[in-house]
């Protein structure tokens, strides 16, 4: 039974219409090219409240009829006026931790916005269907509150001799102080930030669209839409964030960058703010830098036993370069911090150049580069060499000058660790050669190259066992056949026969409240590590064409990123689809 037929049935059950009317109403409405509800009202077959009561039953909602009682200001203002107007929705009562919300239409976006705001105060929601007339009577009470505020402002202005604050309702107009600091806007921004931190998001995106403003969180590397707000409130939200970041409110033509430090759930959290002018509006991205978490260790990140062994031997050296490579968002900087955590001891002086400083480490001299004032990685590196460092961490080798200075720093007895944008470990050598680094210098200074990606971990609470088809089992076995036997024994001690992987358990994501219905929670590193030993040094020094994967495999135990990913799949940590996704990125 469709909604129209169900509505006719309920109206008849409630004796709002008779059986004779019921038999022809749907046909009559269709002939008049009208929605059934509009047809019933325009022809005065039922009253507005009768229709609303029947529709509430059809949609399995409670029904509420509003008389002329006043709604308490704090209850009404739970929903900002813009949201109430856009979605035809109001908050009309509160009983302890239960909010009563009235909807003219059962709108999923409206419910999403309400649930988002209610979650911040651990409130429960009861939804009611109300008539358009009830909604209008309640909505008018917003205007009473505005009149009281305007009156108070006028008195204050007369007392202080200031001009009145004028509210411009044009969509593209500049937002004034009253809008920016109004309780609903401040509250929405606070809720967006708090939920992002609680969801362990790395970034918040606030984006304008034709008819709405969308809030998305990047969680475990994937963007998820968290909230959709009315377009009319977008400028006020952007302005509020600009105020917090001390950015220029009246500058909307060029990008701006800023920082905020906020106390979220008792923890100081840093936010890096970036605004970008779009067509008519601005977009804001907030990078969340949670210094309270501290840097993880290499084992927690998920490095395999062989990689850990090579990296541990590399950082014992007193000079040379260790590079971590991978695309943006592959966890390179986090791995650098994990290395610093091992190296950070009383007997050494560690200095860093970062953009931005993501973790604050006690005992490490950390510097934030500022290119706008000439403090670049290259200039900063020159200054660091005069600071008597043992270990230097350079956030990224971005240009030839930084690469050359890093090489010379390692030649003069410093251990340099840094990152580079290449897809695999071998590519780092060719990238540095492209940056005009001399072969003999590169061969003598480069010690270890780590290439990595971050794959999402399956949620342990809800992951579900999966039977893989033989074709996929054969593909997994093919990936693992070239893995050195010693590594397989360490990583998969129970593995007996590569030709029969059916004894292993494989899992698929499901989704639950613990993982935000994504099926994944947290991430695990998949990596490949090359130790630049004597054999590889000679190859780099003589001829880069001989420096390839076969040469690496002949010189040491080596597994590729894909092979490491296959091992993580056999361990039940992630899925092969996830491994292929991050490798192809």
C-alpha positions as CSV (number, residue, x, y, z in Angstrom):
1,X,0.0,0.0,0.0
2,X,1.5,3.4,-1.0
3,X,1.4,6.5,1.1
4,X,-1.7,8.0,-0.7
5,X,-3.7,4.8,-0.2
6,X,-2.6,4.6,3.4
7,X,-3.6,8.2,4.0
8,X,-7.1,7.6,2.6
9,X,-7.4,4.5,4.8
10,X,-6.4,6.4,8.0
11,X,-8.8,9.4,7.2
12,X,-11.6,6.9,6.7
13,X,-10.7,5.1,10.0
14,X,-10.8,8.4,11.9
15,X,-14.2,9.2,10.2
16,X,-12.8,12.4,8.6
17,X,-14.1,11.1,5.2
18,X,-16.7,8.6,4.3
19,X,-16.3,5.5,2.1
20,X,-18.0,7.2,-0.9
21,X,-15.4,10.0,-0.8
22,X,-12.5,7.5,-0.2
23,X,-13.2,5.6,-3.4
24,X,-12.6,8.5,-5.8
25,X,-10.2,10.9,-4.1
26,X,-6.9,9.6,-5.5
27,X,-8.3,9.6,-9.0
28,X,-9.8,13.1,-8.6
29,X,-6.5,14.5,-7.3
30,X,-4.6,13.0,-10.2
31,X,-7.1,14.4,-12.7
32,X,-6.6,17.8,-11.1
33,X,-2.8,17.4,-11.3
34,X,-2.5,18.0,-7.6
35,X,-0.9,16.3,-4.6
36,X,-3.5,14.4,-2.6
37,X,-2.9,16.5,0.5
38,X,-3.2,19.8,-1.4
39,X,-6.4,18.5,-3.2
40,X,-8.0,17.6,0.2
41,X,-7.3,21.0,1.6
42,X,-8.1,23.1,-1.4
43,X,-11.5,21.4,-1.8
44,X,-12.1,21.6,2.0
45,X,-12.7,17.9,2.2
46,X,-10.8,17.7,5.5
47,X,-9.4,20.4,7.8
48,X,-5.7,21.2,8.1
49,X,-5.4,19.7,11.5
50,X,-7.4,16.6,10.6
51,X,-5.1,16.0,7.6
52,X,-1.9,16.5,9.8
53,X,-3.2,14.1,12.4
54,X,-3.8,11.4,9.7
55,X,-0.4,12.1,8.0
56,X,1.3,11.7,11.4
57,X,-0.1,8.2,11.7
58,X,0.9,7.3,8.1
59,X,4.5,8.4,8.8
60,X,4.5,6.8,12.3
61,X,5.0,10.1,14.0
62,X,3.3,11.7,17.0
63,X,0.8,14.6,16.3
64,X,0.9,18.0,18.0
65,X,-1.5,20.9,17.8
66,X,-0.1,24.2,18.9
67,X,-2.4,26.7,20.4
68,X,-1.1,30.2,21.4
69,X,1.1,29.2,24.3
70,X,4.5,30.8,24.5
71,X,7.6,28.7,24.0
72,X,10.4,29.3,26.5
73,X,13.2,31.3,24.7
74,X,15.9,28.7,25.6
75,X,13.7,25.9,24.1
76,X,12.9,27.8,20.9
77,X,16.5,28.8,20.4
78,X,17.7,25.3,20.6
79,X,17.3,25.4,16.8
80,X,18.7,28.5,15.0
81,X,16.1,30.6,13.2
82,X,17.7,29.9,9.8
83,X,17.3,26.1,10.3
84,X,13.8,26.5,11.6
85,X,12.8,28.5,8.5
86,X,14.6,26.4,5.9
87,X,13.3,23.1,7.0
88,X,9.9,24.2,8.5
89,X,10.9,22.7,11.9
90,X,10.7,24.0,15.5
91,X,11.6,23.0,19.0
92,X,8.4,23.5,21.1
93,X,9.1,21.8,24.4
94,X,11.7,20.2,26.6
95,X,11.1,17.6,29.4
96,X,14.4,16.9,31.3
97,X,16.6,15.3,28.6
98,X,13.9,15.0,26.0
99,X,13.3,17.6,23.3
100,X,10.0,17.8,21.4
101,X,10.5,18.8,17.7
102,X,7.7,19.7,15.3
103,X,8.0,19.0,11.6
104,X,5.7,20.2,8.8
105,X,7.2,17.5,6.6
106,X,9.2,14.3,7.7
107,X,12.5,15.8,6.3
108,X,15.6,13.6,6.8
109,X,18.0,16.5,6.4
110,X,16.1,18.4,9.1
111,X,16.2,15.4,11.4
112,X,20.0,15.0,10.7
113,X,20.6,18.6,11.7
114,X,18.6,18.2,14.9
115,X,20.2,14.9,15.9
116,X,23.6,16.5,15.3
117,X,22.9,19.4,17.7
118,X,21.1,17.1,20.3
119,X,24.1,14.7,20.4
120,X,26.3,17.4,21.9
121,X,24.1,17.6,25.1
122,X,23.1,13.9,25.2
123,X,19.5,14.8,24.5
124,X,16.8,12.5,23.2
125,X,14.5,13.6,20.4
126,X,10.7,13.1,20.0
127,X,9.5,14.1,16.6
128,X,5.9,15.3,16.0
129,X,4.1,16.2,12.8
130,X,2.6,19.7,13.0
131,X,0.5,21.7,10.6
132,X,1.9,24.6,8.6
133,X,-0.4,26.9,10.7
134,X,1.1,25.5,14.0
135,X,4.6,26.0,12.6
136,X,3.9,29.6,11.6
137,X,2.5,30.4,15.1
138,X,5.6,29.0,16.8
139,X,8.0,30.6,14.3
140,X,6.6,34.1,14.9
141,X,8.0,33.8,18.4
142,X,11.5,34.1,16.9
143,X,10.5,37.6,15.8
144,X,9.5,38.5,19.3
145,X,12.9,37.6,20.6
146,X,14.6,39.6,17.8
147,X,12.4,42.6,18.7
148,X,13.5,42.3,22.3
149,X,17.2,42.1,21.3
150,X,16.9,45.0,18.9
151,X,15.2,47.1,21.6
152,X,18.0,46.3,24.0
153,X,20.6,47.2,21.4
154,X,18.8,50.5,20.7
155,X,18.8,51.4,24.4
156,X,22.5,50.4,24.7
157,X,23.4,52.5,21.6
158,X,21.5,55.5,22.9
159,X,23.3,55.2,26.3
160,X,26.8,54.8,24.7
161,X,26.1,57.1,21.7
162,X,27.0,54.4,19.1
163,X,25.3,53.7,15.8
164,X,22.8,50.9,15.7
165,X,23.9,47.6,14.4
166,X,22.1,47.0,11.1
167,X,21.3,43.4,10.1
168,X,21.6,42.9,6.3
169,X,19.5,40.0,5.1
170,X,21.1,39.8,1.7
171,X,22.6,36.4,1.2
172,X,26.0,37.6,0.0
173,X,26.2,40.5,2.4
174,X,29.0,40.8,4.9
175,X,28.1,39.3,8.3
176,X,28.0,41.7,11.2
177,X,29.2,41.2,14.8
178,X,25.8,40.3,16.0
179,X,25.5,37.4,13.6
180,X,29.0,36.2,14.2
181,X,28.8,36.1,17.9
182,X,25.1,35.1,18.2
183,X,24.5,32.2,20.5
184,X,23.1,29.8,17.8
185,X,26.0,30.4,15.4
186,X,28.7,30.1,18.1
187,X,27.0,26.9,19.3
188,X,26.9,25.3,15.9
189,X,30.6,26.0,15.3
190,X,31.4,24.6,18.8
191,X,29.3,21.4,18.1
192,X,30.9,20.9,14.7
193,X,34.4,21.2,16.2
194,X,33.6,19.0,19.3
195,X,32.1,16.2,17.2
196,X,35.0,16.2,14.8
197,X,37.5,15.8,17.7
198,X,35.4,13.1,19.3
199,X,35.2,11.3,15.9
200,X,39.0,11.4,15.6
201,X,38.7,13.4,12.4
202,X,41.9,14.9,10.9
203,X,40.1,17.7,8.9
204,X,36.8,19.6,8.9
205,X,35.5,20.9,5.5
206,X,32.7,23.5,5.5
207,X,31.6,24.0,1.9
208,X,29.0,26.2,0.2
209,X,26.6,24.7,-2.4
210,X,23.7,26.2,-4.3
211,X,21.1,25.7,-1.6
212,X,23.0,24.4,1.4
213,X,26.2,24.4,3.4
214,X,27.8,21.0,3.8
215,X,30.0,19.9,6.8
216,X,32.3,17.0,6.1
217,X,34.8,15.2,8.4
218,X,37.9,13.4,7.1
219,X,38.1,10.2,9.2
220,X,40.7,7.6,8.5
221,X,41.5,9.3,5.3
222,X,38.0,9.3,3.9
223,X,35.6,12.3,3.8
224,X,32.2,11.7,5.3
225,X,29.2,14.2,5.2
226,X,28.3,14.9,8.8
227,X,25.8,17.8,8.6
228,X,23.9,19.8,6.0
229,X,22.9,23.3,7.0
230,X,20.9,26.1,5.3
231,X,22.9,28.2,2.9
232,X,21.7,31.4,4.7
233,X,23.8,30.5,7.8
234,X,27.0,29.7,5.8
235,X,28.6,33.2,5.9
236,X,27.9,33.5,9.6
237,X,29.7,30.2,10.4
238,X,32.7,31.1,8.2
239,X,32.9,34.6,9.9
240,X,32.7,33.0,13.4
241,X,35.7,30.7,12.5
242,X,37.6,33.8,11.1
243,X,37.0,35.6,14.4
244,X,38.4,32.7,16.3
245,X,41.5,32.5,14.0
246,X,42.0,36.3,14.0
247,X,41.6,36.5,10.2
248,X,40.4,39.5,8.3
249,X,36.6,39.4,8.2
250,X,36.2,41.8,5.3
251,X,38.8,40.0,3.1
252,X,36.9,37.5,1.0
253,X,38.8,37.8,-2.3
254,X,42.0,36.0,-1.4
255,X,42.8,32.8,0.7
256,X,43.8,33.3,4.3
257,X,45.6,31.0,6.8
258,X,45.4,31.0,10.6
259,X,45.6,28.9,13.7
260,X,43.3,28.4,16.7
261,X,44.0,26.7,20.0
262,X,40.7,25.6,21.7
263,X,39.9,23.6,24.8
264,X,37.8,20.7,23.7
265,X,36.5,18.3,26.4
266,X,39.3,19.6,28.7
267,X,42.1,19.1,26.2
268,X,43.9,21.8,24.3
269,X,43.6,21.1,20.5
270,X,45.2,23.1,17.8
271,X,43.4,23.9,14.5
272,X,45.1,25.1,11.3
273,X,42.6,27.2,9.4
274,X,42.5,27.7,5.6
275,X,39.9,29.8,3.8
276,X,39.4,29.7,0.0
277,X,37.2,32.1,-2.0
278,X,34.8,30.2,-4.3
279,X,32.0,31.6,-6.5
280,X,30.2,34.0,-4.2
281,X,31.2,32.3,-0.9
282,X,34.2,31.0,1.0
283,X,35.1,27.5,1.9
284,X,36.9,26.7,5.1
285,X,39.1,23.7,5.9
286,X,40.2,23.1,9.5
287,X,43.1,20.7,10.1
288,X,42.9,19.2,13.6
289,X,46.3,18.9,15.4
290,X,45.7,17.0,18.6
291,X,49.0,17.5,20.5
292,X,47.7,15.6,23.6
293,X,47.8,12.3,21.8
294,X,51.5,12.2,21.5
295,X,53.5,10.5,18.8
296,X,52.8,6.8,18.3
297,X,55.5,4.2,18.1
298,X,56.5,2.2,15.0
299,X,54.9,-1.0,16.3
300,X,51.5,0.7,16.9
301,X,51.6,2.1,13.3
302,X,51.8,-1.4,12.0
303,X,55.3,-1.8,10.5
304,X,56.2,-5.4,9.9
305,X,59.1,-7.2,11.7
306,X,61.5,-6.9,8.8
307,X,60.8,-3.2,8.2
308,X,61.3,-2.5,12.0
309,X,64.6,-4.3,11.9
310,X,66.0,-2.2,9.0
311,X,64.7,1.1,10.4
312,X,66.0,0.4,13.8
313,X,69.5,-0.3,12.4
314,X,69.3,2.8,10.3
315,X,68.6,5.2,13.2
316,X,71.6,3.8,15.2
317,X,73.8,5.6,12.6
318,X,75.2,9.0,13.6
319,X,75.1,10.4,10.1
320,X,73.3,10.0,6.8
321,X,69.8,10.5,5.4
322,X,66.6,8.5,6.2
323,X,63.7,9.2,3.9
324,X,60.0,8.4,4.3
325,X,58.1,8.6,1.0
326,X,54.5,8.4,-0.1
327,X,51.6,10.5,-1.3
328,X,49.8,13.2,0.7
329,X,48.0,11.7,3.7
330,X,50.1,8.5,3.8
331,X,51.3,9.1,7.4
332,X,54.9,10.2,6.5
333,X,55.1,12.9,9.2
334,X,53.7,10.5,11.8
335,X,56.4,8.0,11.0
336,X,59.0,10.8,11.4
337,X,57.6,11.6,14.9
338,X,57.8,7.9,15.8
339,X,61.5,7.9,14.8
340,X,62.1,11.1,16.8
341,X,60.5,9.3,19.8
342,X,63.1,6.6,19.6
343,X,66.0,9.0,19.0
344,X,65.0,11.6,21.7
345,X,67.5,11.0,24.5
346,X,69.4,13.3,26.8
347,X,72.7,12.8,25.0
348,X,71.6,14.2,21.7
349,X,70.5,17.6,20.4
350,X,67.5,17.2,18.0
351,X,66.2,20.2,15.9
352,X,63.3,20.1,13.5
353,X,61.8,22.3,10.7
354,X,58.1,21.6,10.3
355,X,55.1,22.9,8.5
356,X,53.1,22.6,10.7
357,X,54.2,21.3,14.1
358,X,51.8,18.4,14.5
359,X,53.0,17.0,17.8
360,X,54.9,18.9,20.5
361,X,57.8,16.7,21.8
362,X,59.5,17.5,25.1
363,X,63.3,17.7,24.6
364,X,63.1,18.4,20.8
365,X,63.8,21.9,19.4
366,X,60.9,22.4,17.0
367,X,60.6,25.2,14.5
368,X,57.6,26.2,12.3
369,X,58.7,27.4,8.9
370,X,57.1,30.6,7.7
371,X,57.7,31.1,3.9
372,X,55.9,34.5,4.0
373,X,58.7,36.0,6.1
374,X,61.5,34.1,4.3
375,X,61.9,31.3,6.9
376,X,61.8,28.4,4.5
377,X,63.0,24.8,4.9
378,X,66.3,25.8,3.0
379,X,66.9,29.0,5.1
380,X,66.0,27.2,8.3
381,X,68.3,24.3,7.6
382,X,71.2,26.7,7.2
383,X,70.4,28.2,10.6
384,X,70.0,24.8,12.2
385,X,73.5,23.7,11.2
386,X,74.8,26.6,13.5
387,X,72.8,25.2,16.4
388,X,75.1,22.2,17.0
389,X,72.5,19.5,16.2
390,X,73.1,15.8,16.2
391,X,69.8,14.9,14.5
392,X,67.9,17.1,12.1
393,X,64.3,16.5,11.0
394,X,63.2,18.4,7.9
395,X,59.4,18.1,7.3
396,X,59.8,17.8,3.6
397,X,62.4,17.9,0.8
398,X,60.5,20.2,-1.5
399,X,63.2,21.7,-3.8
400,X,66.7,21.3,-5.0
401,X,68.1,23.7,-2.4
402,X,66.7,21.8,0.5
403,X,67.8,18.5,-1.0
404,X,71.4,19.8,-1.4
405,X,71.5,21.2,2.1
406,X,70.2,18.0,3.6
407,X,72.9,16.0,1.7
408,X,75.7,18.4,3.0
409,X,74.3,18.2,6.5
410,X,74.5,14.4,6.5
411,X,78.1,14.6,5.1
412,X,79.2,16.8,8.0
413,X,78.2,14.3,10.6
414,X,74.4,14.8,11.1
415,X,71.6,12.3,10.9
416,X,68.9,13.8,8.7
417,X,65.4,12.4,8.6
418,X,62.9,13.8,6.1
419,X,60.0,13.1,3.7
420,X,59.7,13.0,-0.1
421,X,56.7,12.7,-2.4
422,X,57.3,9.5,-4.4
423,X,55.0,6.5,-4.8
424,X,57.6,3.8,-3.9
425,X,61.0,3.5,-2.2
426,X,63.0,3.2,-5.4
427,X,61.5,6.4,-6.8
428,X,63.1,8.4,-4.0
429,X,66.6,7.8,-5.5
430,X,65.5,8.9,-9.0
431,X,63.7,12.0,-7.5
432,X,66.9,13.1,-5.7
433,X,68.9,12.6,-8.9
434,X,66.4,14.7,-10.7
435,X,67.0,17.4,-8.1
436,X,70.6,17.6,-9.4
437,X,72.2,15.6,-6.4
438,X,75.5,14.2,-7.5
439,X,75.6,10.4,-7.7
440,X,78.6,9.9,-5.4
441,X,77.1,12.2,-2.8
442,X,73.7,10.4,-2.9
443,X,75.3,6.9,-2.7
444,X,77.4,7.9,0.3
445,X,74.7,9.7,2.3
446,X,71.4,7.9,1.7
447,X,71.0,5.1,4.3
448,X,67.3,4.0,4.2
449,X,64.2,4.7,2.3
450,X,60.7,3.9,3.7
451,X,57.6,4.0,1.4
452,X,54.2,3.7,3.0
453,X,50.5,4.0,2.8
454,X,47.8,4.0,5.5
455,X,45.0,1.4,5.1
456,X,41.9,1.5,7.2
457,X,41.7,-1.1,10.0
458,X,38.6,-3.3,10.2
459,X,36.5,-2.5,13.2
460,X,37.0,-5.4,15.7
461,X,33.5,-4.9,17.1
462,X,31.6,-5.6,13.9
463,X,33.8,-7.1,11.2
464,X,32.2,-10.2,9.7
465,X,33.9,-13.4,8.4
466,X,34.0,-13.7,4.6
467,X,34.6,-16.7,2.3
468,X,36.9,-15.5,-0.5
469,X,36.4,-17.0,-4.0
470,X,39.3,-19.2,-5.3
471,X,40.4,-16.6,-7.8
472,X,41.1,-14.1,-5.0
473,X,42.8,-16.7,-2.9
474,X,45.0,-17.5,-5.8
475,X,45.8,-13.8,-6.4
476,X,46.8,-13.5,-2.7
477,X,49.0,-16.6,-2.9
478,X,50.7,-15.2,-6.1
479,X,51.5,-11.9,-4.3
480,X,53.1,-13.8,-1.4
481,X,55.1,-16.3,-3.4
482,X,58.0,-13.8,-3.9
483,X,58.1,-12.9,-0.2
484,X,61.3,-14.3,1.4
485,X,60.6,-17.4,3.5
486,X,62.2,-16.0,6.6
487,X,59.7,-13.0,6.6
488,X,56.7,-15.2,6.0
489,X,57.7,-17.4,9.0
490,X,58.0,-14.3,11.2
491,X,54.8,-12.6,10.0
492,X,52.6,-15.7,9.5
493,X,54.0,-18.4,11.8
494,X,51.0,-20.7,11.1
495,X,51.3,-20.6,7.3
496,X,51.9,-24.1,6.0
497,X,51.0,-24.0,2.3
498,X,50.7,-20.9,0.1
499,X,48.7,-23.0,-2.4
500,X,45.9,-23.4,0.2
501,X,44.9,-20.2,2.0
502,X,41.4,-21.4,2.8
503,X,42.5,-22.2,6.4
504,X,42.8,-18.4,7.0
505,X,39.9,-16.3,8.1
506,X,39.1,-13.2,6.0
507,X,36.8,-10.4,7.0
508,X,34.6,-7.7,5.5
509,X,33.4,-4.4,7.0
510,X,29.9,-4.2,8.4
511,X,29.4,-0.9,10.4
512,X,28.3,-0.3,14.0
513,X,28.0,2.6,16.4
514,X,31.6,2.1,17.6
515,X,33.0,2.8,14.1
516,X,30.4,5.4,12.9
517,X,28.8,2.7,10.6
518,X,31.9,2.7,8.4
519,X,33.2,-0.8,9.3
520,X,36.6,0.6,9.9
521,X,38.3,2.3,12.9
522,X,41.9,3.6,12.9
523,X,44.6,2.8,10.3
524,X,47.5,0.5,9.8
525,X,50.7,1.2,7.9
526,X,51.6,-0.9,4.8
527,X,55.2,-0.3,3.8
528,X,58.3,-1.3,1.9
529,X,61.8,-0.5,3.2
530,X,65.1,-0.4,1.3
531,X,68.4,-0.5,3.1
532,X,71.0,1.2,0.9
533,X,73.7,-1.3,1.5
534,X,77.1,-1.5,-0.2
535,X,75.8,-3.3,-3.2
536,X,73.1,-0.7,-3.8
537,X,75.5,2.1,-3.2
538,X,77.8,0.8,-5.9
539,X,74.8,0.5,-8.3
540,X,73.7,4.1,-7.6
541,X,77.2,5.4,-8.0
542,X,77.8,3.6,-11.3
543,X,74.5,3.5,-13.2
544,X,71.0,4.3,-12.1
545,X,69.5,2.1,-14.8
546,X,70.7,-1.0,-12.9
547,X,69.0,0.3,-9.7
548,X,65.7,-1.5,-9.9
549,X,63.5,-3.9,-7.9
550,X,65.5,-7.0,-9.0
551,X,68.7,-5.4,-7.7
552,X,67.1,-4.6,-4.4
553,X,65.7,-8.2,-4.0
554,X,69.2,-9.7,-4.7
555,X,70.8,-7.4,-2.1
556,X,68.5,-8.0,0.9
557,X,65.2,-9.4,2.2
558,X,62.5,-7.2,0.7
559,X,58.7,-7.1,0.6
560,X,56.7,-4.6,-1.4
561,X,53.8,-2.5,-0.1
562,X,51.3,-4.8,-1.9
563,X,52.9,-7.9,-0.3
564,X,52.9,-6.3,3.1
565,X,49.2,-5.4,2.6
566,X,48.5,-9.1,1.6
567,X,50.1,-10.2,4.9
568,X,47.9,-7.7,6.8
569,X,44.8,-9.1,5.1
570,X,45.8,-12.7,6.2
571,X,46.2,-11.3,9.7
572,X,42.6,-10.1,9.6
573,X,43.6,-6.4,10.0
574,X,42.1,-5.0,6.8
575,X,40.7,-6.0,3.4
576,X,42.3,-6.5,0.0
577,X,40.0,-3.9,-1.5
578,X,41.3,-1.4,1.0
579,X,45.0,-2.3,0.2
580,X,44.4,-1.9,-3.5
581,X,42.6,1.5,-2.9
582,X,45.6,3.0,-1.0
583,X,48.2,1.5,-3.4
584,X,46.4,2.9,-6.4
585,X,46.2,6.3,-4.7
